[in-house]
Amino acid sequence: MLLSMPKKGVNYIMQGLNGQLSILSKSDISQIHQTSLDILKEIGIKMENEALLEMLEERGAIVDYTKQIVRIPKSMVEEAIEKAPSKVILYGREGKPDLHLEGKNVYTGTGGTAVNIFDLEQGERRASKARDVALTARLVDNLANIDFFVVPVYPDDREKLGADEARFLNALCYTGKHVMGGVYTARGIERVIDFAEEVAGSAAELRKRPIISMITSIISPLKMEKDYTKYMEYIISRGVPVVAPPAPIAGATSPLTLAGCLAQLNAEALFGIVLAQNIEAGAKVLYGIVPTTMDMRTSSFRFGSIESGLMNAAGAELAQYYNLPVYNTAGVTDSRTSDIQAGYEKMGGILLSGLVGANFIHDAAGLLDTGLTVAYEQYVIDNDILGMVKKIIAGIKVDEERLAFADIEETGPEGDFMTAATTLKFLRSEFYDQDIFVAERWEEWQKEGAKDGATRAKEIARDIIYNNKSKYIPESILDNYQGLDPVEVAEIE
């Protein structure tokens, strides 16, 4: 099988319209692809599920049942890539965007499973609660540049049994944007899908227009744990889109070199495609990646390193090589608070993935502290960063009207263009205006309280949560789930 490759030029050079970027050359991609095939064929993946091992063996894989290792020949990989959809649509509700994941379409959203949150009122870092799922969902629902809601926090006030329901039900209640989340129990997955089918109108309607999707996991290096294999099998059987992203740490759970990490990462991601397509041909699955690095000075985990950004962008190019929709990671930071480090780490990572054309960029809003903490104000700040990145991706539109020769001719030397035809027509669309930027003079800024960006963002977050009363699930459906109802959003004084 001949795999199509996008036309690329010289490494690291911005090319063509809309500022598209290439990280990898054709030769780079070919070498990574071949090494990944060798990893799958010669080394294999450990998978703790005998029934699925037997299924893969029947389809041509080589299985060592004693070690629970499955080796995948090239032909099985190529067949799975052919069967996997090149386009997956994730749906929103009530006018919220549908996500057409294909080609170089770019969508950005939240992510993480943070166990902490900065309290909106106290400013103190505390354990996240189910109520925070509801509050962050309502906030994100009203931020225009955040396209989807990956449930960002784990509710400390729920046991593992019940966490899935608390996360998805709160999310579905308070945002109409597409909802994705990690999953933790078989019972929770079943109840969440039951609930989503009721919200969608029927099981058939959820299959047709999935308003939720789910995240399982491949554990680097080269392992898929038994629960996650069962979860993936069940999720696919219910027609819900799924992704199984590996998260190798370069220097710890993958080779230190970026090329070596990418080769292993790609093998793991392709195994997720192979498994999904052998469970059900045509299953809605994303090519998923979360590459990171280790700080070699301290052995600590680095989530916001620029090398992580480079690998995520390169991973998107690998997905484009296979013509598969990609779930990747950008917008993370190792900063503990909303400071300058958070700003440059987030912008660097998001811009790289955006310019390459990654489809589903998760973790792009709200996260701090190496993914362990979220902050309400950070969603507002990141919404502005995402707006800037989308403006860059869109590029500069050049046509006869925008070249404005007639206005230049009419105005002539030493004139001004404040009332020119093009000014009046494009004054609200040509520039991107951030929500929290400062434009007033120093004296005016001082008079207004000399507020920094984080303070203004916190005020915007409060205003959204307090003044928006949107709710997306009727009480008649919630009544069927007594004991699992989303927590009501409290008014903020």
PEQUI-V258862 format. One record per residue. N is the residue number from 0. SS is DSSP state (H for helix, E for strand, L for the rest). PSI is psi in whole degrees, 0 to 359 (* if undefined). NEAR is the number of other ideal C-beta (glycine too) atoms within 12 Angstrom. Layout:
n=N ss=SS psi=PSI near=NEAR
n=N ss=SS psi=PSI near=NEAR
//
This chain:
n=0 ss=L psi=132 near=17
n=1 ss=L psi=120 near=11
n=2 ss=L psi=127 near=26
n=3 ss=L psi=145 near=17
n=4 ss=L psi=139 near=23
n=5 ss=L psi=149 near=28
n=6 ss=L psi=125 near=15
n=7 ss=L psi=163 near=28
n=8 ss=L psi=217 near=17
n=9 ss=L psi=143 near=15
n=10 ss=L psi=143 near=20
n=11 ss=L psi=15 near=19
n=12 ss=L psi=129 near=15
n=13 ss=E psi=134 near=22
n=14 ss=E psi=148 near=21
n=15 ss=L psi=189 near=17
n=16 ss=H psi=158 near=14
n=17 ss=H psi=21 near=23
n=18 ss=H psi=36 near=25
n=19 ss=E psi=145 near=31
n=20 ss=E psi=142 near=35
n=21 ss=L psi=129 near=33
n=22 ss=L psi=321 near=39
n=23 ss=L psi=143 near=36
n=24 ss=L psi=171 near=22
n=25 ss=H psi=319 near=21
n=26 ss=H psi=318 near=15
n=27 ss=H psi=311 near=28
n=28 ss=H psi=317 near=34
n=29 ss=H psi=317 near=22
n=30 ss=H psi=317 near=21
n=31 ss=H psi=316 near=38
n=32 ss=H psi=312 near=33
n=33 ss=H psi=319 near=22
n=34 ss=H psi=321 near=28
n=35 ss=H psi=319 near=42
n=36 ss=H psi=320 near=32
n=37 ss=H psi=321 near=23
n=38 ss=H psi=313 near=35
n=39 ss=H psi=323 near=39
n=40 ss=H psi=319 near=28
n=41 ss=H psi=324 near=19
n=42 ss=H psi=311 near=26
n=43 ss=L psi=180 near=33
n=44 ss=E psi=135 near=46
n=45 ss=E psi=128 near=28
n=46 ss=E psi=120 near=43
n=47 ss=L psi=61 near=22
n=48 ss=L psi=100 near=28
n=49 ss=H psi=321 near=18
n=50 ss=H psi=318 near=19
n=51 ss=H psi=329 near=33
n=52 ss=H psi=317 near=32
n=53 ss=H psi=319 near=17
n=54 ss=H psi=314 near=24
n=55 ss=H psi=324 near=38
n=56 ss=H psi=318 near=24
n=57 ss=H psi=332 near=15
n=58 ss=L psi=359 near=26
n=59 ss=L psi=358 near=22
n=60 ss=L psi=159 near=33
n=61 ss=E psi=124 near=23
n=62 ss=E psi=131 near=28
n=63 ss=E psi=101 near=18
n=64 ss=L psi=333 near=20
n=65 ss=L psi=315 near=9
n=66 ss=L psi=354 near=18
n=67 ss=L psi=41 near=25
n=68 ss=E psi=132 near=27
n=69 ss=E psi=130 near=39
n=70 ss=E psi=130 near=32
n=71 ss=L psi=118 near=42
n=72 ss=L psi=161 near=24
n=73 ss=H psi=319 near=26
n=74 ss=H psi=324 near=18
n=75 ss=H psi=323 near=34
n=76 ss=H psi=312 near=41
n=77 ss=H psi=320 near=25
n=78 ss=H psi=319 near=22
n=79 ss=H psi=319 near=38
n=80 ss=H psi=321 near=37
n=81 ss=H psi=322 near=23
n=82 ss=H psi=330 near=27
n=83 ss=L psi=141 near=40
n=84 ss=L psi=138 near=29
n=85 ss=L psi=350 near=30
n=86 ss=L psi=129 near=23
n=87 ss=E psi=130 near=39
n=88 ss=E psi=124 near=27
n=89 ss=E psi=129 near=43
n=90 ss=L psi=147 near=34
n=91 ss=L psi=181 near=33
n=92 ss=L psi=154 near=34
n=93 ss=L psi=52 near=20
n=94 ss=L psi=355 near=12
n=95 ss=L psi=157 near=31
n=96 ss=L psi=142 near=27
n=97 ss=L psi=145 near=24
n=98 ss=E psi=110 near=39
n=99 ss=E psi=92 near=23
n=100 ss=E psi=101 near=46
n=101 ss=L psi=161 near=27
n=102 ss=L psi=234 near=23
n=103 ss=L psi=25 near=31
n=104 ss=L psi=136 near=30
n=105 ss=L psi=126 near=43
n=106 ss=E psi=145 near=47
n=107 ss=E psi=145 near=48
n=108 ss=E psi=191 near=53
n=109 ss=L psi=183 near=50
n=110 ss=L psi=185 near=43
n=111 ss=L psi=168 near=45
n=112 ss=L psi=57 near=34
n=113 ss=E psi=140 near=39
n=114 ss=L psi=357 near=25
n=115 ss=E psi=159 near=30
n=116 ss=E psi=146 near=41
n=117 ss=E psi=117 near=36
n=118 ss=L psi=134 near=25
n=119 ss=L psi=328 near=35
n=120 ss=L psi=313 near=20
n=121 ss=L psi=336 near=12
n=122 ss=L psi=5 near=17
n=123 ss=L psi=145 near=13
n=124 ss=E psi=126 near=20
n=125 ss=E psi=171 near=23
n=126 ss=E psi=140 near=23
n=127 ss=L psi=149 near=39
n=128 ss=L psi=170 near=27
n=129 ss=H psi=325 near=37
n=130 ss=H psi=327 near=32
n=131 ss=H psi=331 near=46
n=132 ss=H psi=313 near=46
n=133 ss=H psi=315 near=39
n=134 ss=H psi=316 near=45
n=135 ss=H psi=325 near=51
n=136 ss=H psi=315 near=51
n=137 ss=H psi=320 near=42
n=138 ss=H psi=308 near=46
n=139 ss=H psi=326 near=50
n=140 ss=H psi=334 near=42
n=141 ss=L psi=16 near=31
n=142 ss=L psi=115 near=43
n=143 ss=L psi=331 near=24
n=144 ss=L psi=0 near=37
n=145 ss=L psi=113 near=47
n=146 ss=L psi=337 near=39
n=147 ss=E psi=166 near=47
n=148 ss=E psi=100 near=52
n=149 ss=E psi=121 near=52
n=150 ss=L psi=119 near=49
n=151 ss=L psi=347 near=52
n=152 ss=E psi=155 near=47
n=153 ss=L psi=127 near=34
n=154 ss=L psi=110 near=39
n=155 ss=L psi=336 near=22
n=156 ss=L psi=10 near=21
n=157 ss=L psi=143 near=30
n=158 ss=L psi=168 near=17
n=159 ss=H psi=319 near=19
n=160 ss=H psi=104 near=16
n=161 ss=H psi=345 near=25
n=162 ss=H psi=318 near=35
n=163 ss=H psi=313 near=42
n=164 ss=H psi=316 near=41
n=165 ss=H psi=322 near=42
n=166 ss=H psi=307 near=52
n=167 ss=H psi=321 near=49
n=168 ss=H psi=317 near=44
n=169 ss=H psi=316 near=47
n=170 ss=H psi=311 near=49
n=171 ss=H psi=332 near=47
n=172 ss=H psi=327 near=40
n=173 ss=H psi=2 near=40
n=174 ss=L psi=144 near=48
n=175 ss=L psi=356 near=31
n=176 ss=L psi=159 near=43
n=177 ss=E psi=139 near=46
n=178 ss=E psi=127 near=50
n=179 ss=E psi=154 near=50
n=180 ss=E psi=156 near=46
n=181 ss=E psi=158 near=38
n=182 ss=L psi=154 near=40
n=183 ss=L psi=337 near=32
n=184 ss=L psi=150 near=25
n=185 ss=H psi=319 near=25
n=186 ss=H psi=318 near=21
n=187 ss=H psi=317 near=33
n=188 ss=H psi=314 near=39
n=189 ss=H psi=313 near=24
n=190 ss=H psi=322 near=29
n=191 ss=H psi=317 near=44
n=192 ss=H psi=320 near=39
n=193 ss=H psi=314 near=27
n=194 ss=H psi=317 near=37
n=195 ss=H psi=323 near=45
n=196 ss=H psi=321 near=28
n=197 ss=H psi=319 near=26
n=198 ss=H psi=319 near=36
n=199 ss=H psi=335 near=30
n=200 ss=L psi=332 near=17
n=201 ss=L psi=168 near=15
n=202 ss=H psi=320 near=21
n=203 ss=H psi=321 near=13
n=204 ss=H psi=324 near=18
n=205 ss=H psi=321 near=31
n=206 ss=H psi=320 near=27
n=207 ss=H psi=317 near=17
n=208 ss=L psi=77 near=28
n=209 ss=L psi=120 near=38
n=210 ss=L psi=354 near=43
n=211 ss=E psi=158 near=46
n=212 ss=E psi=165 near=50
n=213 ss=E psi=154 near=46
n=214 ss=E psi=122 near=43
n=215 ss=L psi=210 near=41
n=216 ss=L psi=142 near=31
n=217 ss=E psi=130 near=42
n=218 ss=E psi=119 near=29
n=219 ss=L psi=140 near=35
n=220 ss=L psi=126 near=28
n=221 ss=L psi=49 near=36
n=222 ss=E psi=139 near=31
n=223 ss=E psi=115 near=39
n=224 ss=L psi=151 near=23
n=225 ss=H psi=319 near=23
n=226 ss=H psi=318 near=23
n=227 ss=H psi=330 near=37
n=228 ss=H psi=319 near=39
n=229 ss=H psi=318 near=27
n=230 ss=H psi=314 near=39
n=231 ss=H psi=316 near=45
n=232 ss=H psi=317 near=30
n=233 ss=H psi=316 near=28
n=234 ss=H psi=315 near=43
n=235 ss=H psi=321 near=36
n=236 ss=H psi=336 near=20
n=237 ss=L psi=3 near=35
n=238 ss=L psi=16 near=30
n=239 ss=L psi=133 near=47
n=240 ss=E psi=149 near=45
n=241 ss=E psi=154 near=47
n=242 ss=E psi=143 near=51
n=243 ss=L psi=78 near=46
n=244 ss=L psi=127 near=45
n=245 ss=E psi=152 near=47
n=246 ss=L psi=67 near=43
n=247 ss=L psi=144 near=41
n=248 ss=E psi=111 near=33
n=249 ss=E psi=123 near=35
n=250 ss=L psi=350 near=28
n=251 ss=L psi=298 near=23
n=252 ss=L psi=15 near=27
n=253 ss=E psi=169 near=37
n=254 ss=L psi=150 near=26
n=255 ss=L psi=322 near=19
n=256 ss=L psi=143 near=19
n=257 ss=H psi=321 near=32
n=258 ss=H psi=317 near=28
n=259 ss=H psi=319 near=25
n=260 ss=H psi=317 near=42
n=261 ss=H psi=322 near=42
n=262 ss=H psi=315 near=40
n=263 ss=H psi=314 near=41
n=264 ss=H psi=314 near=49
n=265 ss=H psi=320 near=52
n=266 ss=H psi=316 near=43
n=267 ss=H psi=317 near=45
n=268 ss=H psi=319 near=55
n=269 ss=H psi=326 near=48
n=270 ss=H psi=321 near=52
n=271 ss=H psi=321 near=48
n=272 ss=H psi=315 near=51
n=273 ss=H psi=312 near=50
n=274 ss=H psi=314 near=45
n=275 ss=H psi=315 near=45
n=276 ss=H psi=337 near=34
n=277 ss=H psi=335 near=37
n=278 ss=H psi=315 near=35
n=279 ss=L psi=116 near=27
n=280 ss=L psi=132 near=19
n=281 ss=L psi=4 near=22
n=282 ss=L psi=140 near=35
n=283 ss=L psi=100 near=41
n=284 ss=E psi=144 near=48
n=285 ss=E psi=146 near=46
n=286 ss=E psi=115 near=48
n=287 ss=E psi=138 near=50
n=288 ss=E psi=142 near=49
n=289 ss=L psi=68 near=48
n=290 ss=L psi=141 near=49
n=291 ss=E psi=183 near=43
n=292 ss=E psi=166 near=37
n=293 ss=E psi=139 near=27
n=294 ss=L psi=111 near=22
n=295 ss=L psi=349 near=16
n=296 ss=L psi=325 near=9
n=297 ss=L psi=350 near=10
n=298 ss=L psi=15 near=12
n=299 ss=L psi=161 near=18
n=300 ss=E psi=131 near=27
n=301 ss=E psi=115 near=31
n=302 ss=L psi=330 near=42
n=303 ss=L psi=14 near=37
n=304 ss=L psi=152 near=35
n=305 ss=H psi=333 near=27
n=306 ss=H psi=324 near=33
n=307 ss=H psi=319 near=48
n=308 ss=H psi=317 near=43
n=309 ss=H psi=316 near=36
n=310 ss=H psi=324 near=49
n=311 ss=H psi=320 near=53
n=312 ss=H psi=317 near=43
n=313 ss=H psi=322 near=40
n=314 ss=H psi=324 near=54
n=315 ss=H psi=323 near=52
n=316 ss=H psi=324 near=44
n=317 ss=H psi=318 near=45
n=318 ss=H psi=320 near=51
n=319 ss=H psi=325 near=36
n=320 ss=H psi=320 near=38
n=321 ss=H psi=357 near=39
n=322 ss=L psi=45 near=29
n=323 ss=L psi=142 near=46
n=324 ss=L psi=142 near=40
n=325 ss=E psi=137 near=50
n=326 ss=E psi=113 near=50
n=327 ss=E psi=185 near=54
n=328 ss=E psi=132 near=48
n=329 ss=L psi=159 near=54
n=330 ss=L psi=10 near=51
n=331 ss=L psi=159 near=51
n=332 ss=L psi=151 near=46
n=333 ss=L psi=359 near=32
n=334 ss=L psi=145 near=28
n=335 ss=L psi=351 near=21
n=336 ss=L psi=176 near=23
n=337 ss=L psi=76 near=38
n=338 ss=L psi=191 near=22
n=339 ss=H psi=325 near=16
n=340 ss=H psi=315 near=21
n=341 ss=H psi=319 near=38
n=342 ss=H psi=310 near=30
n=343 ss=H psi=328 near=21
n=344 ss=H psi=318 near=35
n=345 ss=H psi=311 near=46
n=346 ss=H psi=317 near=32
n=347 ss=H psi=312 near=29
n=348 ss=H psi=315 near=48
n=349 ss=H psi=319 near=49
n=350 ss=H psi=319 near=36
n=351 ss=H psi=309 near=43
n=352 ss=H psi=323 near=48
n=353 ss=H psi=316 near=44
n=354 ss=H psi=331 near=39
n=355 ss=H psi=333 near=44
n=356 ss=L psi=35 near=36
n=357 ss=L psi=141 near=52
n=358 ss=L psi=308 near=42
n=359 ss=E psi=90 near=48
n=360 ss=E psi=102 near=53
n=361 ss=E psi=169 near=50
n=362 ss=L psi=12 near=50
n=363 ss=L psi=358 near=51
n=364 ss=L psi=137 near=50
n=365 ss=L psi=335 near=52
n=366 ss=E psi=144 near=48
n=367 ss=E psi=179 near=41
n=368 ss=H psi=47 near=32
n=369 ss=H psi=35 near=32
n=370 ss=H psi=1 near=36
n=371 ss=L psi=343 near=28
n=372 ss=E psi=145 near=37
n=373 ss=E psi=163 near=50
n=374 ss=E psi=135 near=44
n=375 ss=H psi=315 near=45
n=376 ss=H psi=333 near=43
n=377 ss=H psi=329 near=50
n=378 ss=H psi=319 near=54
n=379 ss=H psi=316 near=41
n=380 ss=H psi=313 near=46
n=381 ss=H psi=329 near=51
n=382 ss=H psi=321 near=40
n=383 ss=H psi=318 near=35
n=384 ss=H psi=317 near=44
n=385 ss=H psi=323 near=44
n=386 ss=H psi=319 near=32
n=387 ss=H psi=317 near=28
n=388 ss=H psi=317 near=38
n=389 ss=H psi=326 near=29
n=390 ss=H psi=319 near=25
n=391 ss=H psi=315 near=24
n=392 ss=H psi=319 near=33
n=393 ss=H psi=330 near=20
n=394 ss=L psi=199 near=19
n=395 ss=L psi=120 near=15
n=396 ss=L psi=125 near=15
n=397 ss=L psi=118 near=11
n=398 ss=L psi=176 near=11
n=399 ss=H psi=318 near=11
n=400 ss=H psi=316 near=16
n=401 ss=H psi=339 near=19
n=402 ss=H psi=338 near=14
n=403 ss=L psi=37 near=22
n=404 ss=H psi=318 near=15
n=405 ss=H psi=320 near=16
n=406 ss=H psi=320 near=24
n=407 ss=H psi=318 near=18
n=408 ss=H psi=315 near=14
n=409 ss=H psi=321 near=17
n=410 ss=H psi=316 near=19
n=411 ss=L psi=185 near=12
n=412 ss=L psi=140 near=8
n=413 ss=L psi=12 near=6
n=414 ss=L psi=190 near=13
n=415 ss=L psi=162 near=13
n=416 ss=L psi=20 near=22
n=417 ss=L psi=331 near=12
n=418 ss=L psi=15 near=14
n=419 ss=L psi=156 near=22
n=420 ss=H psi=317 near=20
n=421 ss=H psi=326 near=24
n=422 ss=H psi=312 near=21
n=423 ss=H psi=326 near=15
n=424 ss=H psi=322 near=16
n=425 ss=H psi=9 near=18
n=426 ss=L psi=336 near=15
n=427 ss=L psi=357 near=10
n=428 ss=L psi=339 near=15
n=429 ss=L psi=328 near=19
n=430 ss=L psi=150 near=15
n=431 ss=L psi=122 near=22
n=432 ss=L psi=119 near=16
n=433 ss=L psi=156 near=25
n=434 ss=L psi=328 near=30
n=435 ss=L psi=8 near=31
n=436 ss=L psi=156 near=22
n=437 ss=L psi=126 near=19
n=438 ss=L psi=345 near=13
n=439 ss=L psi=163 near=15
n=440 ss=L psi=163 near=10
n=441 ss=H psi=313 near=11
n=442 ss=H psi=320 near=9
n=443 ss=H psi=320 near=13
n=444 ss=H psi=316 near=18
n=445 ss=H psi=317 near=12
n=446 ss=H psi=326 near=11
n=447 ss=L psi=4 near=17
n=448 ss=L psi=4 near=13
n=449 ss=L psi=48 near=15
n=450 ss=L psi=135 near=21
n=451 ss=L psi=176 near=22
n=452 ss=H psi=320 near=28
n=453 ss=H psi=322 near=30
n=454 ss=H psi=315 near=22
n=455 ss=H psi=321 near=27
n=456 ss=H psi=321 near=37
n=457 ss=H psi=321 near=31
n=458 ss=H psi=320 near=25
n=459 ss=H psi=318 near=32
n=460 ss=H psi=315 near=42
n=461 ss=H psi=315 near=25
n=462 ss=H psi=317 near=22
n=463 ss=H psi=310 near=35
n=464 ss=H psi=323 near=36
n=465 ss=H psi=322 near=22
n=466 ss=H psi=348 near=17
n=467 ss=L psi=127 near=26
n=468 ss=L psi=24 near=15
n=469 ss=L psi=141 near=25
n=470 ss=L psi=137 near=25
n=471 ss=L psi=3 near=35
n=472 ss=L psi=125 near=34
n=473 ss=L psi=151 near=15
n=474 ss=H psi=330 near=15
n=475 ss=H psi=326 near=10
n=476 ss=H psi=319 near=25
n=477 ss=H psi=327 near=25
n=478 ss=H psi=336 near=13
n=479 ss=H psi=354 near=19
n=480 ss=H psi=50 near=27
n=481 ss=L psi=137 near=11
n=482 ss=L psi=349 near=14
n=483 ss=L psi=9 near=31
n=484 ss=L psi=142 near=23
n=485 ss=L psi=144 near=35
n=486 ss=L psi=134 near=27
n=487 ss=L psi=142 near=18
n=488 ss=L psi=121 near=30
n=489 ss=L psi=147 near=16
n=490 ss=L psi=142 near=14
n=491 ss=L psi=120 near=23
n=492 ss=L psi=* near=8
//
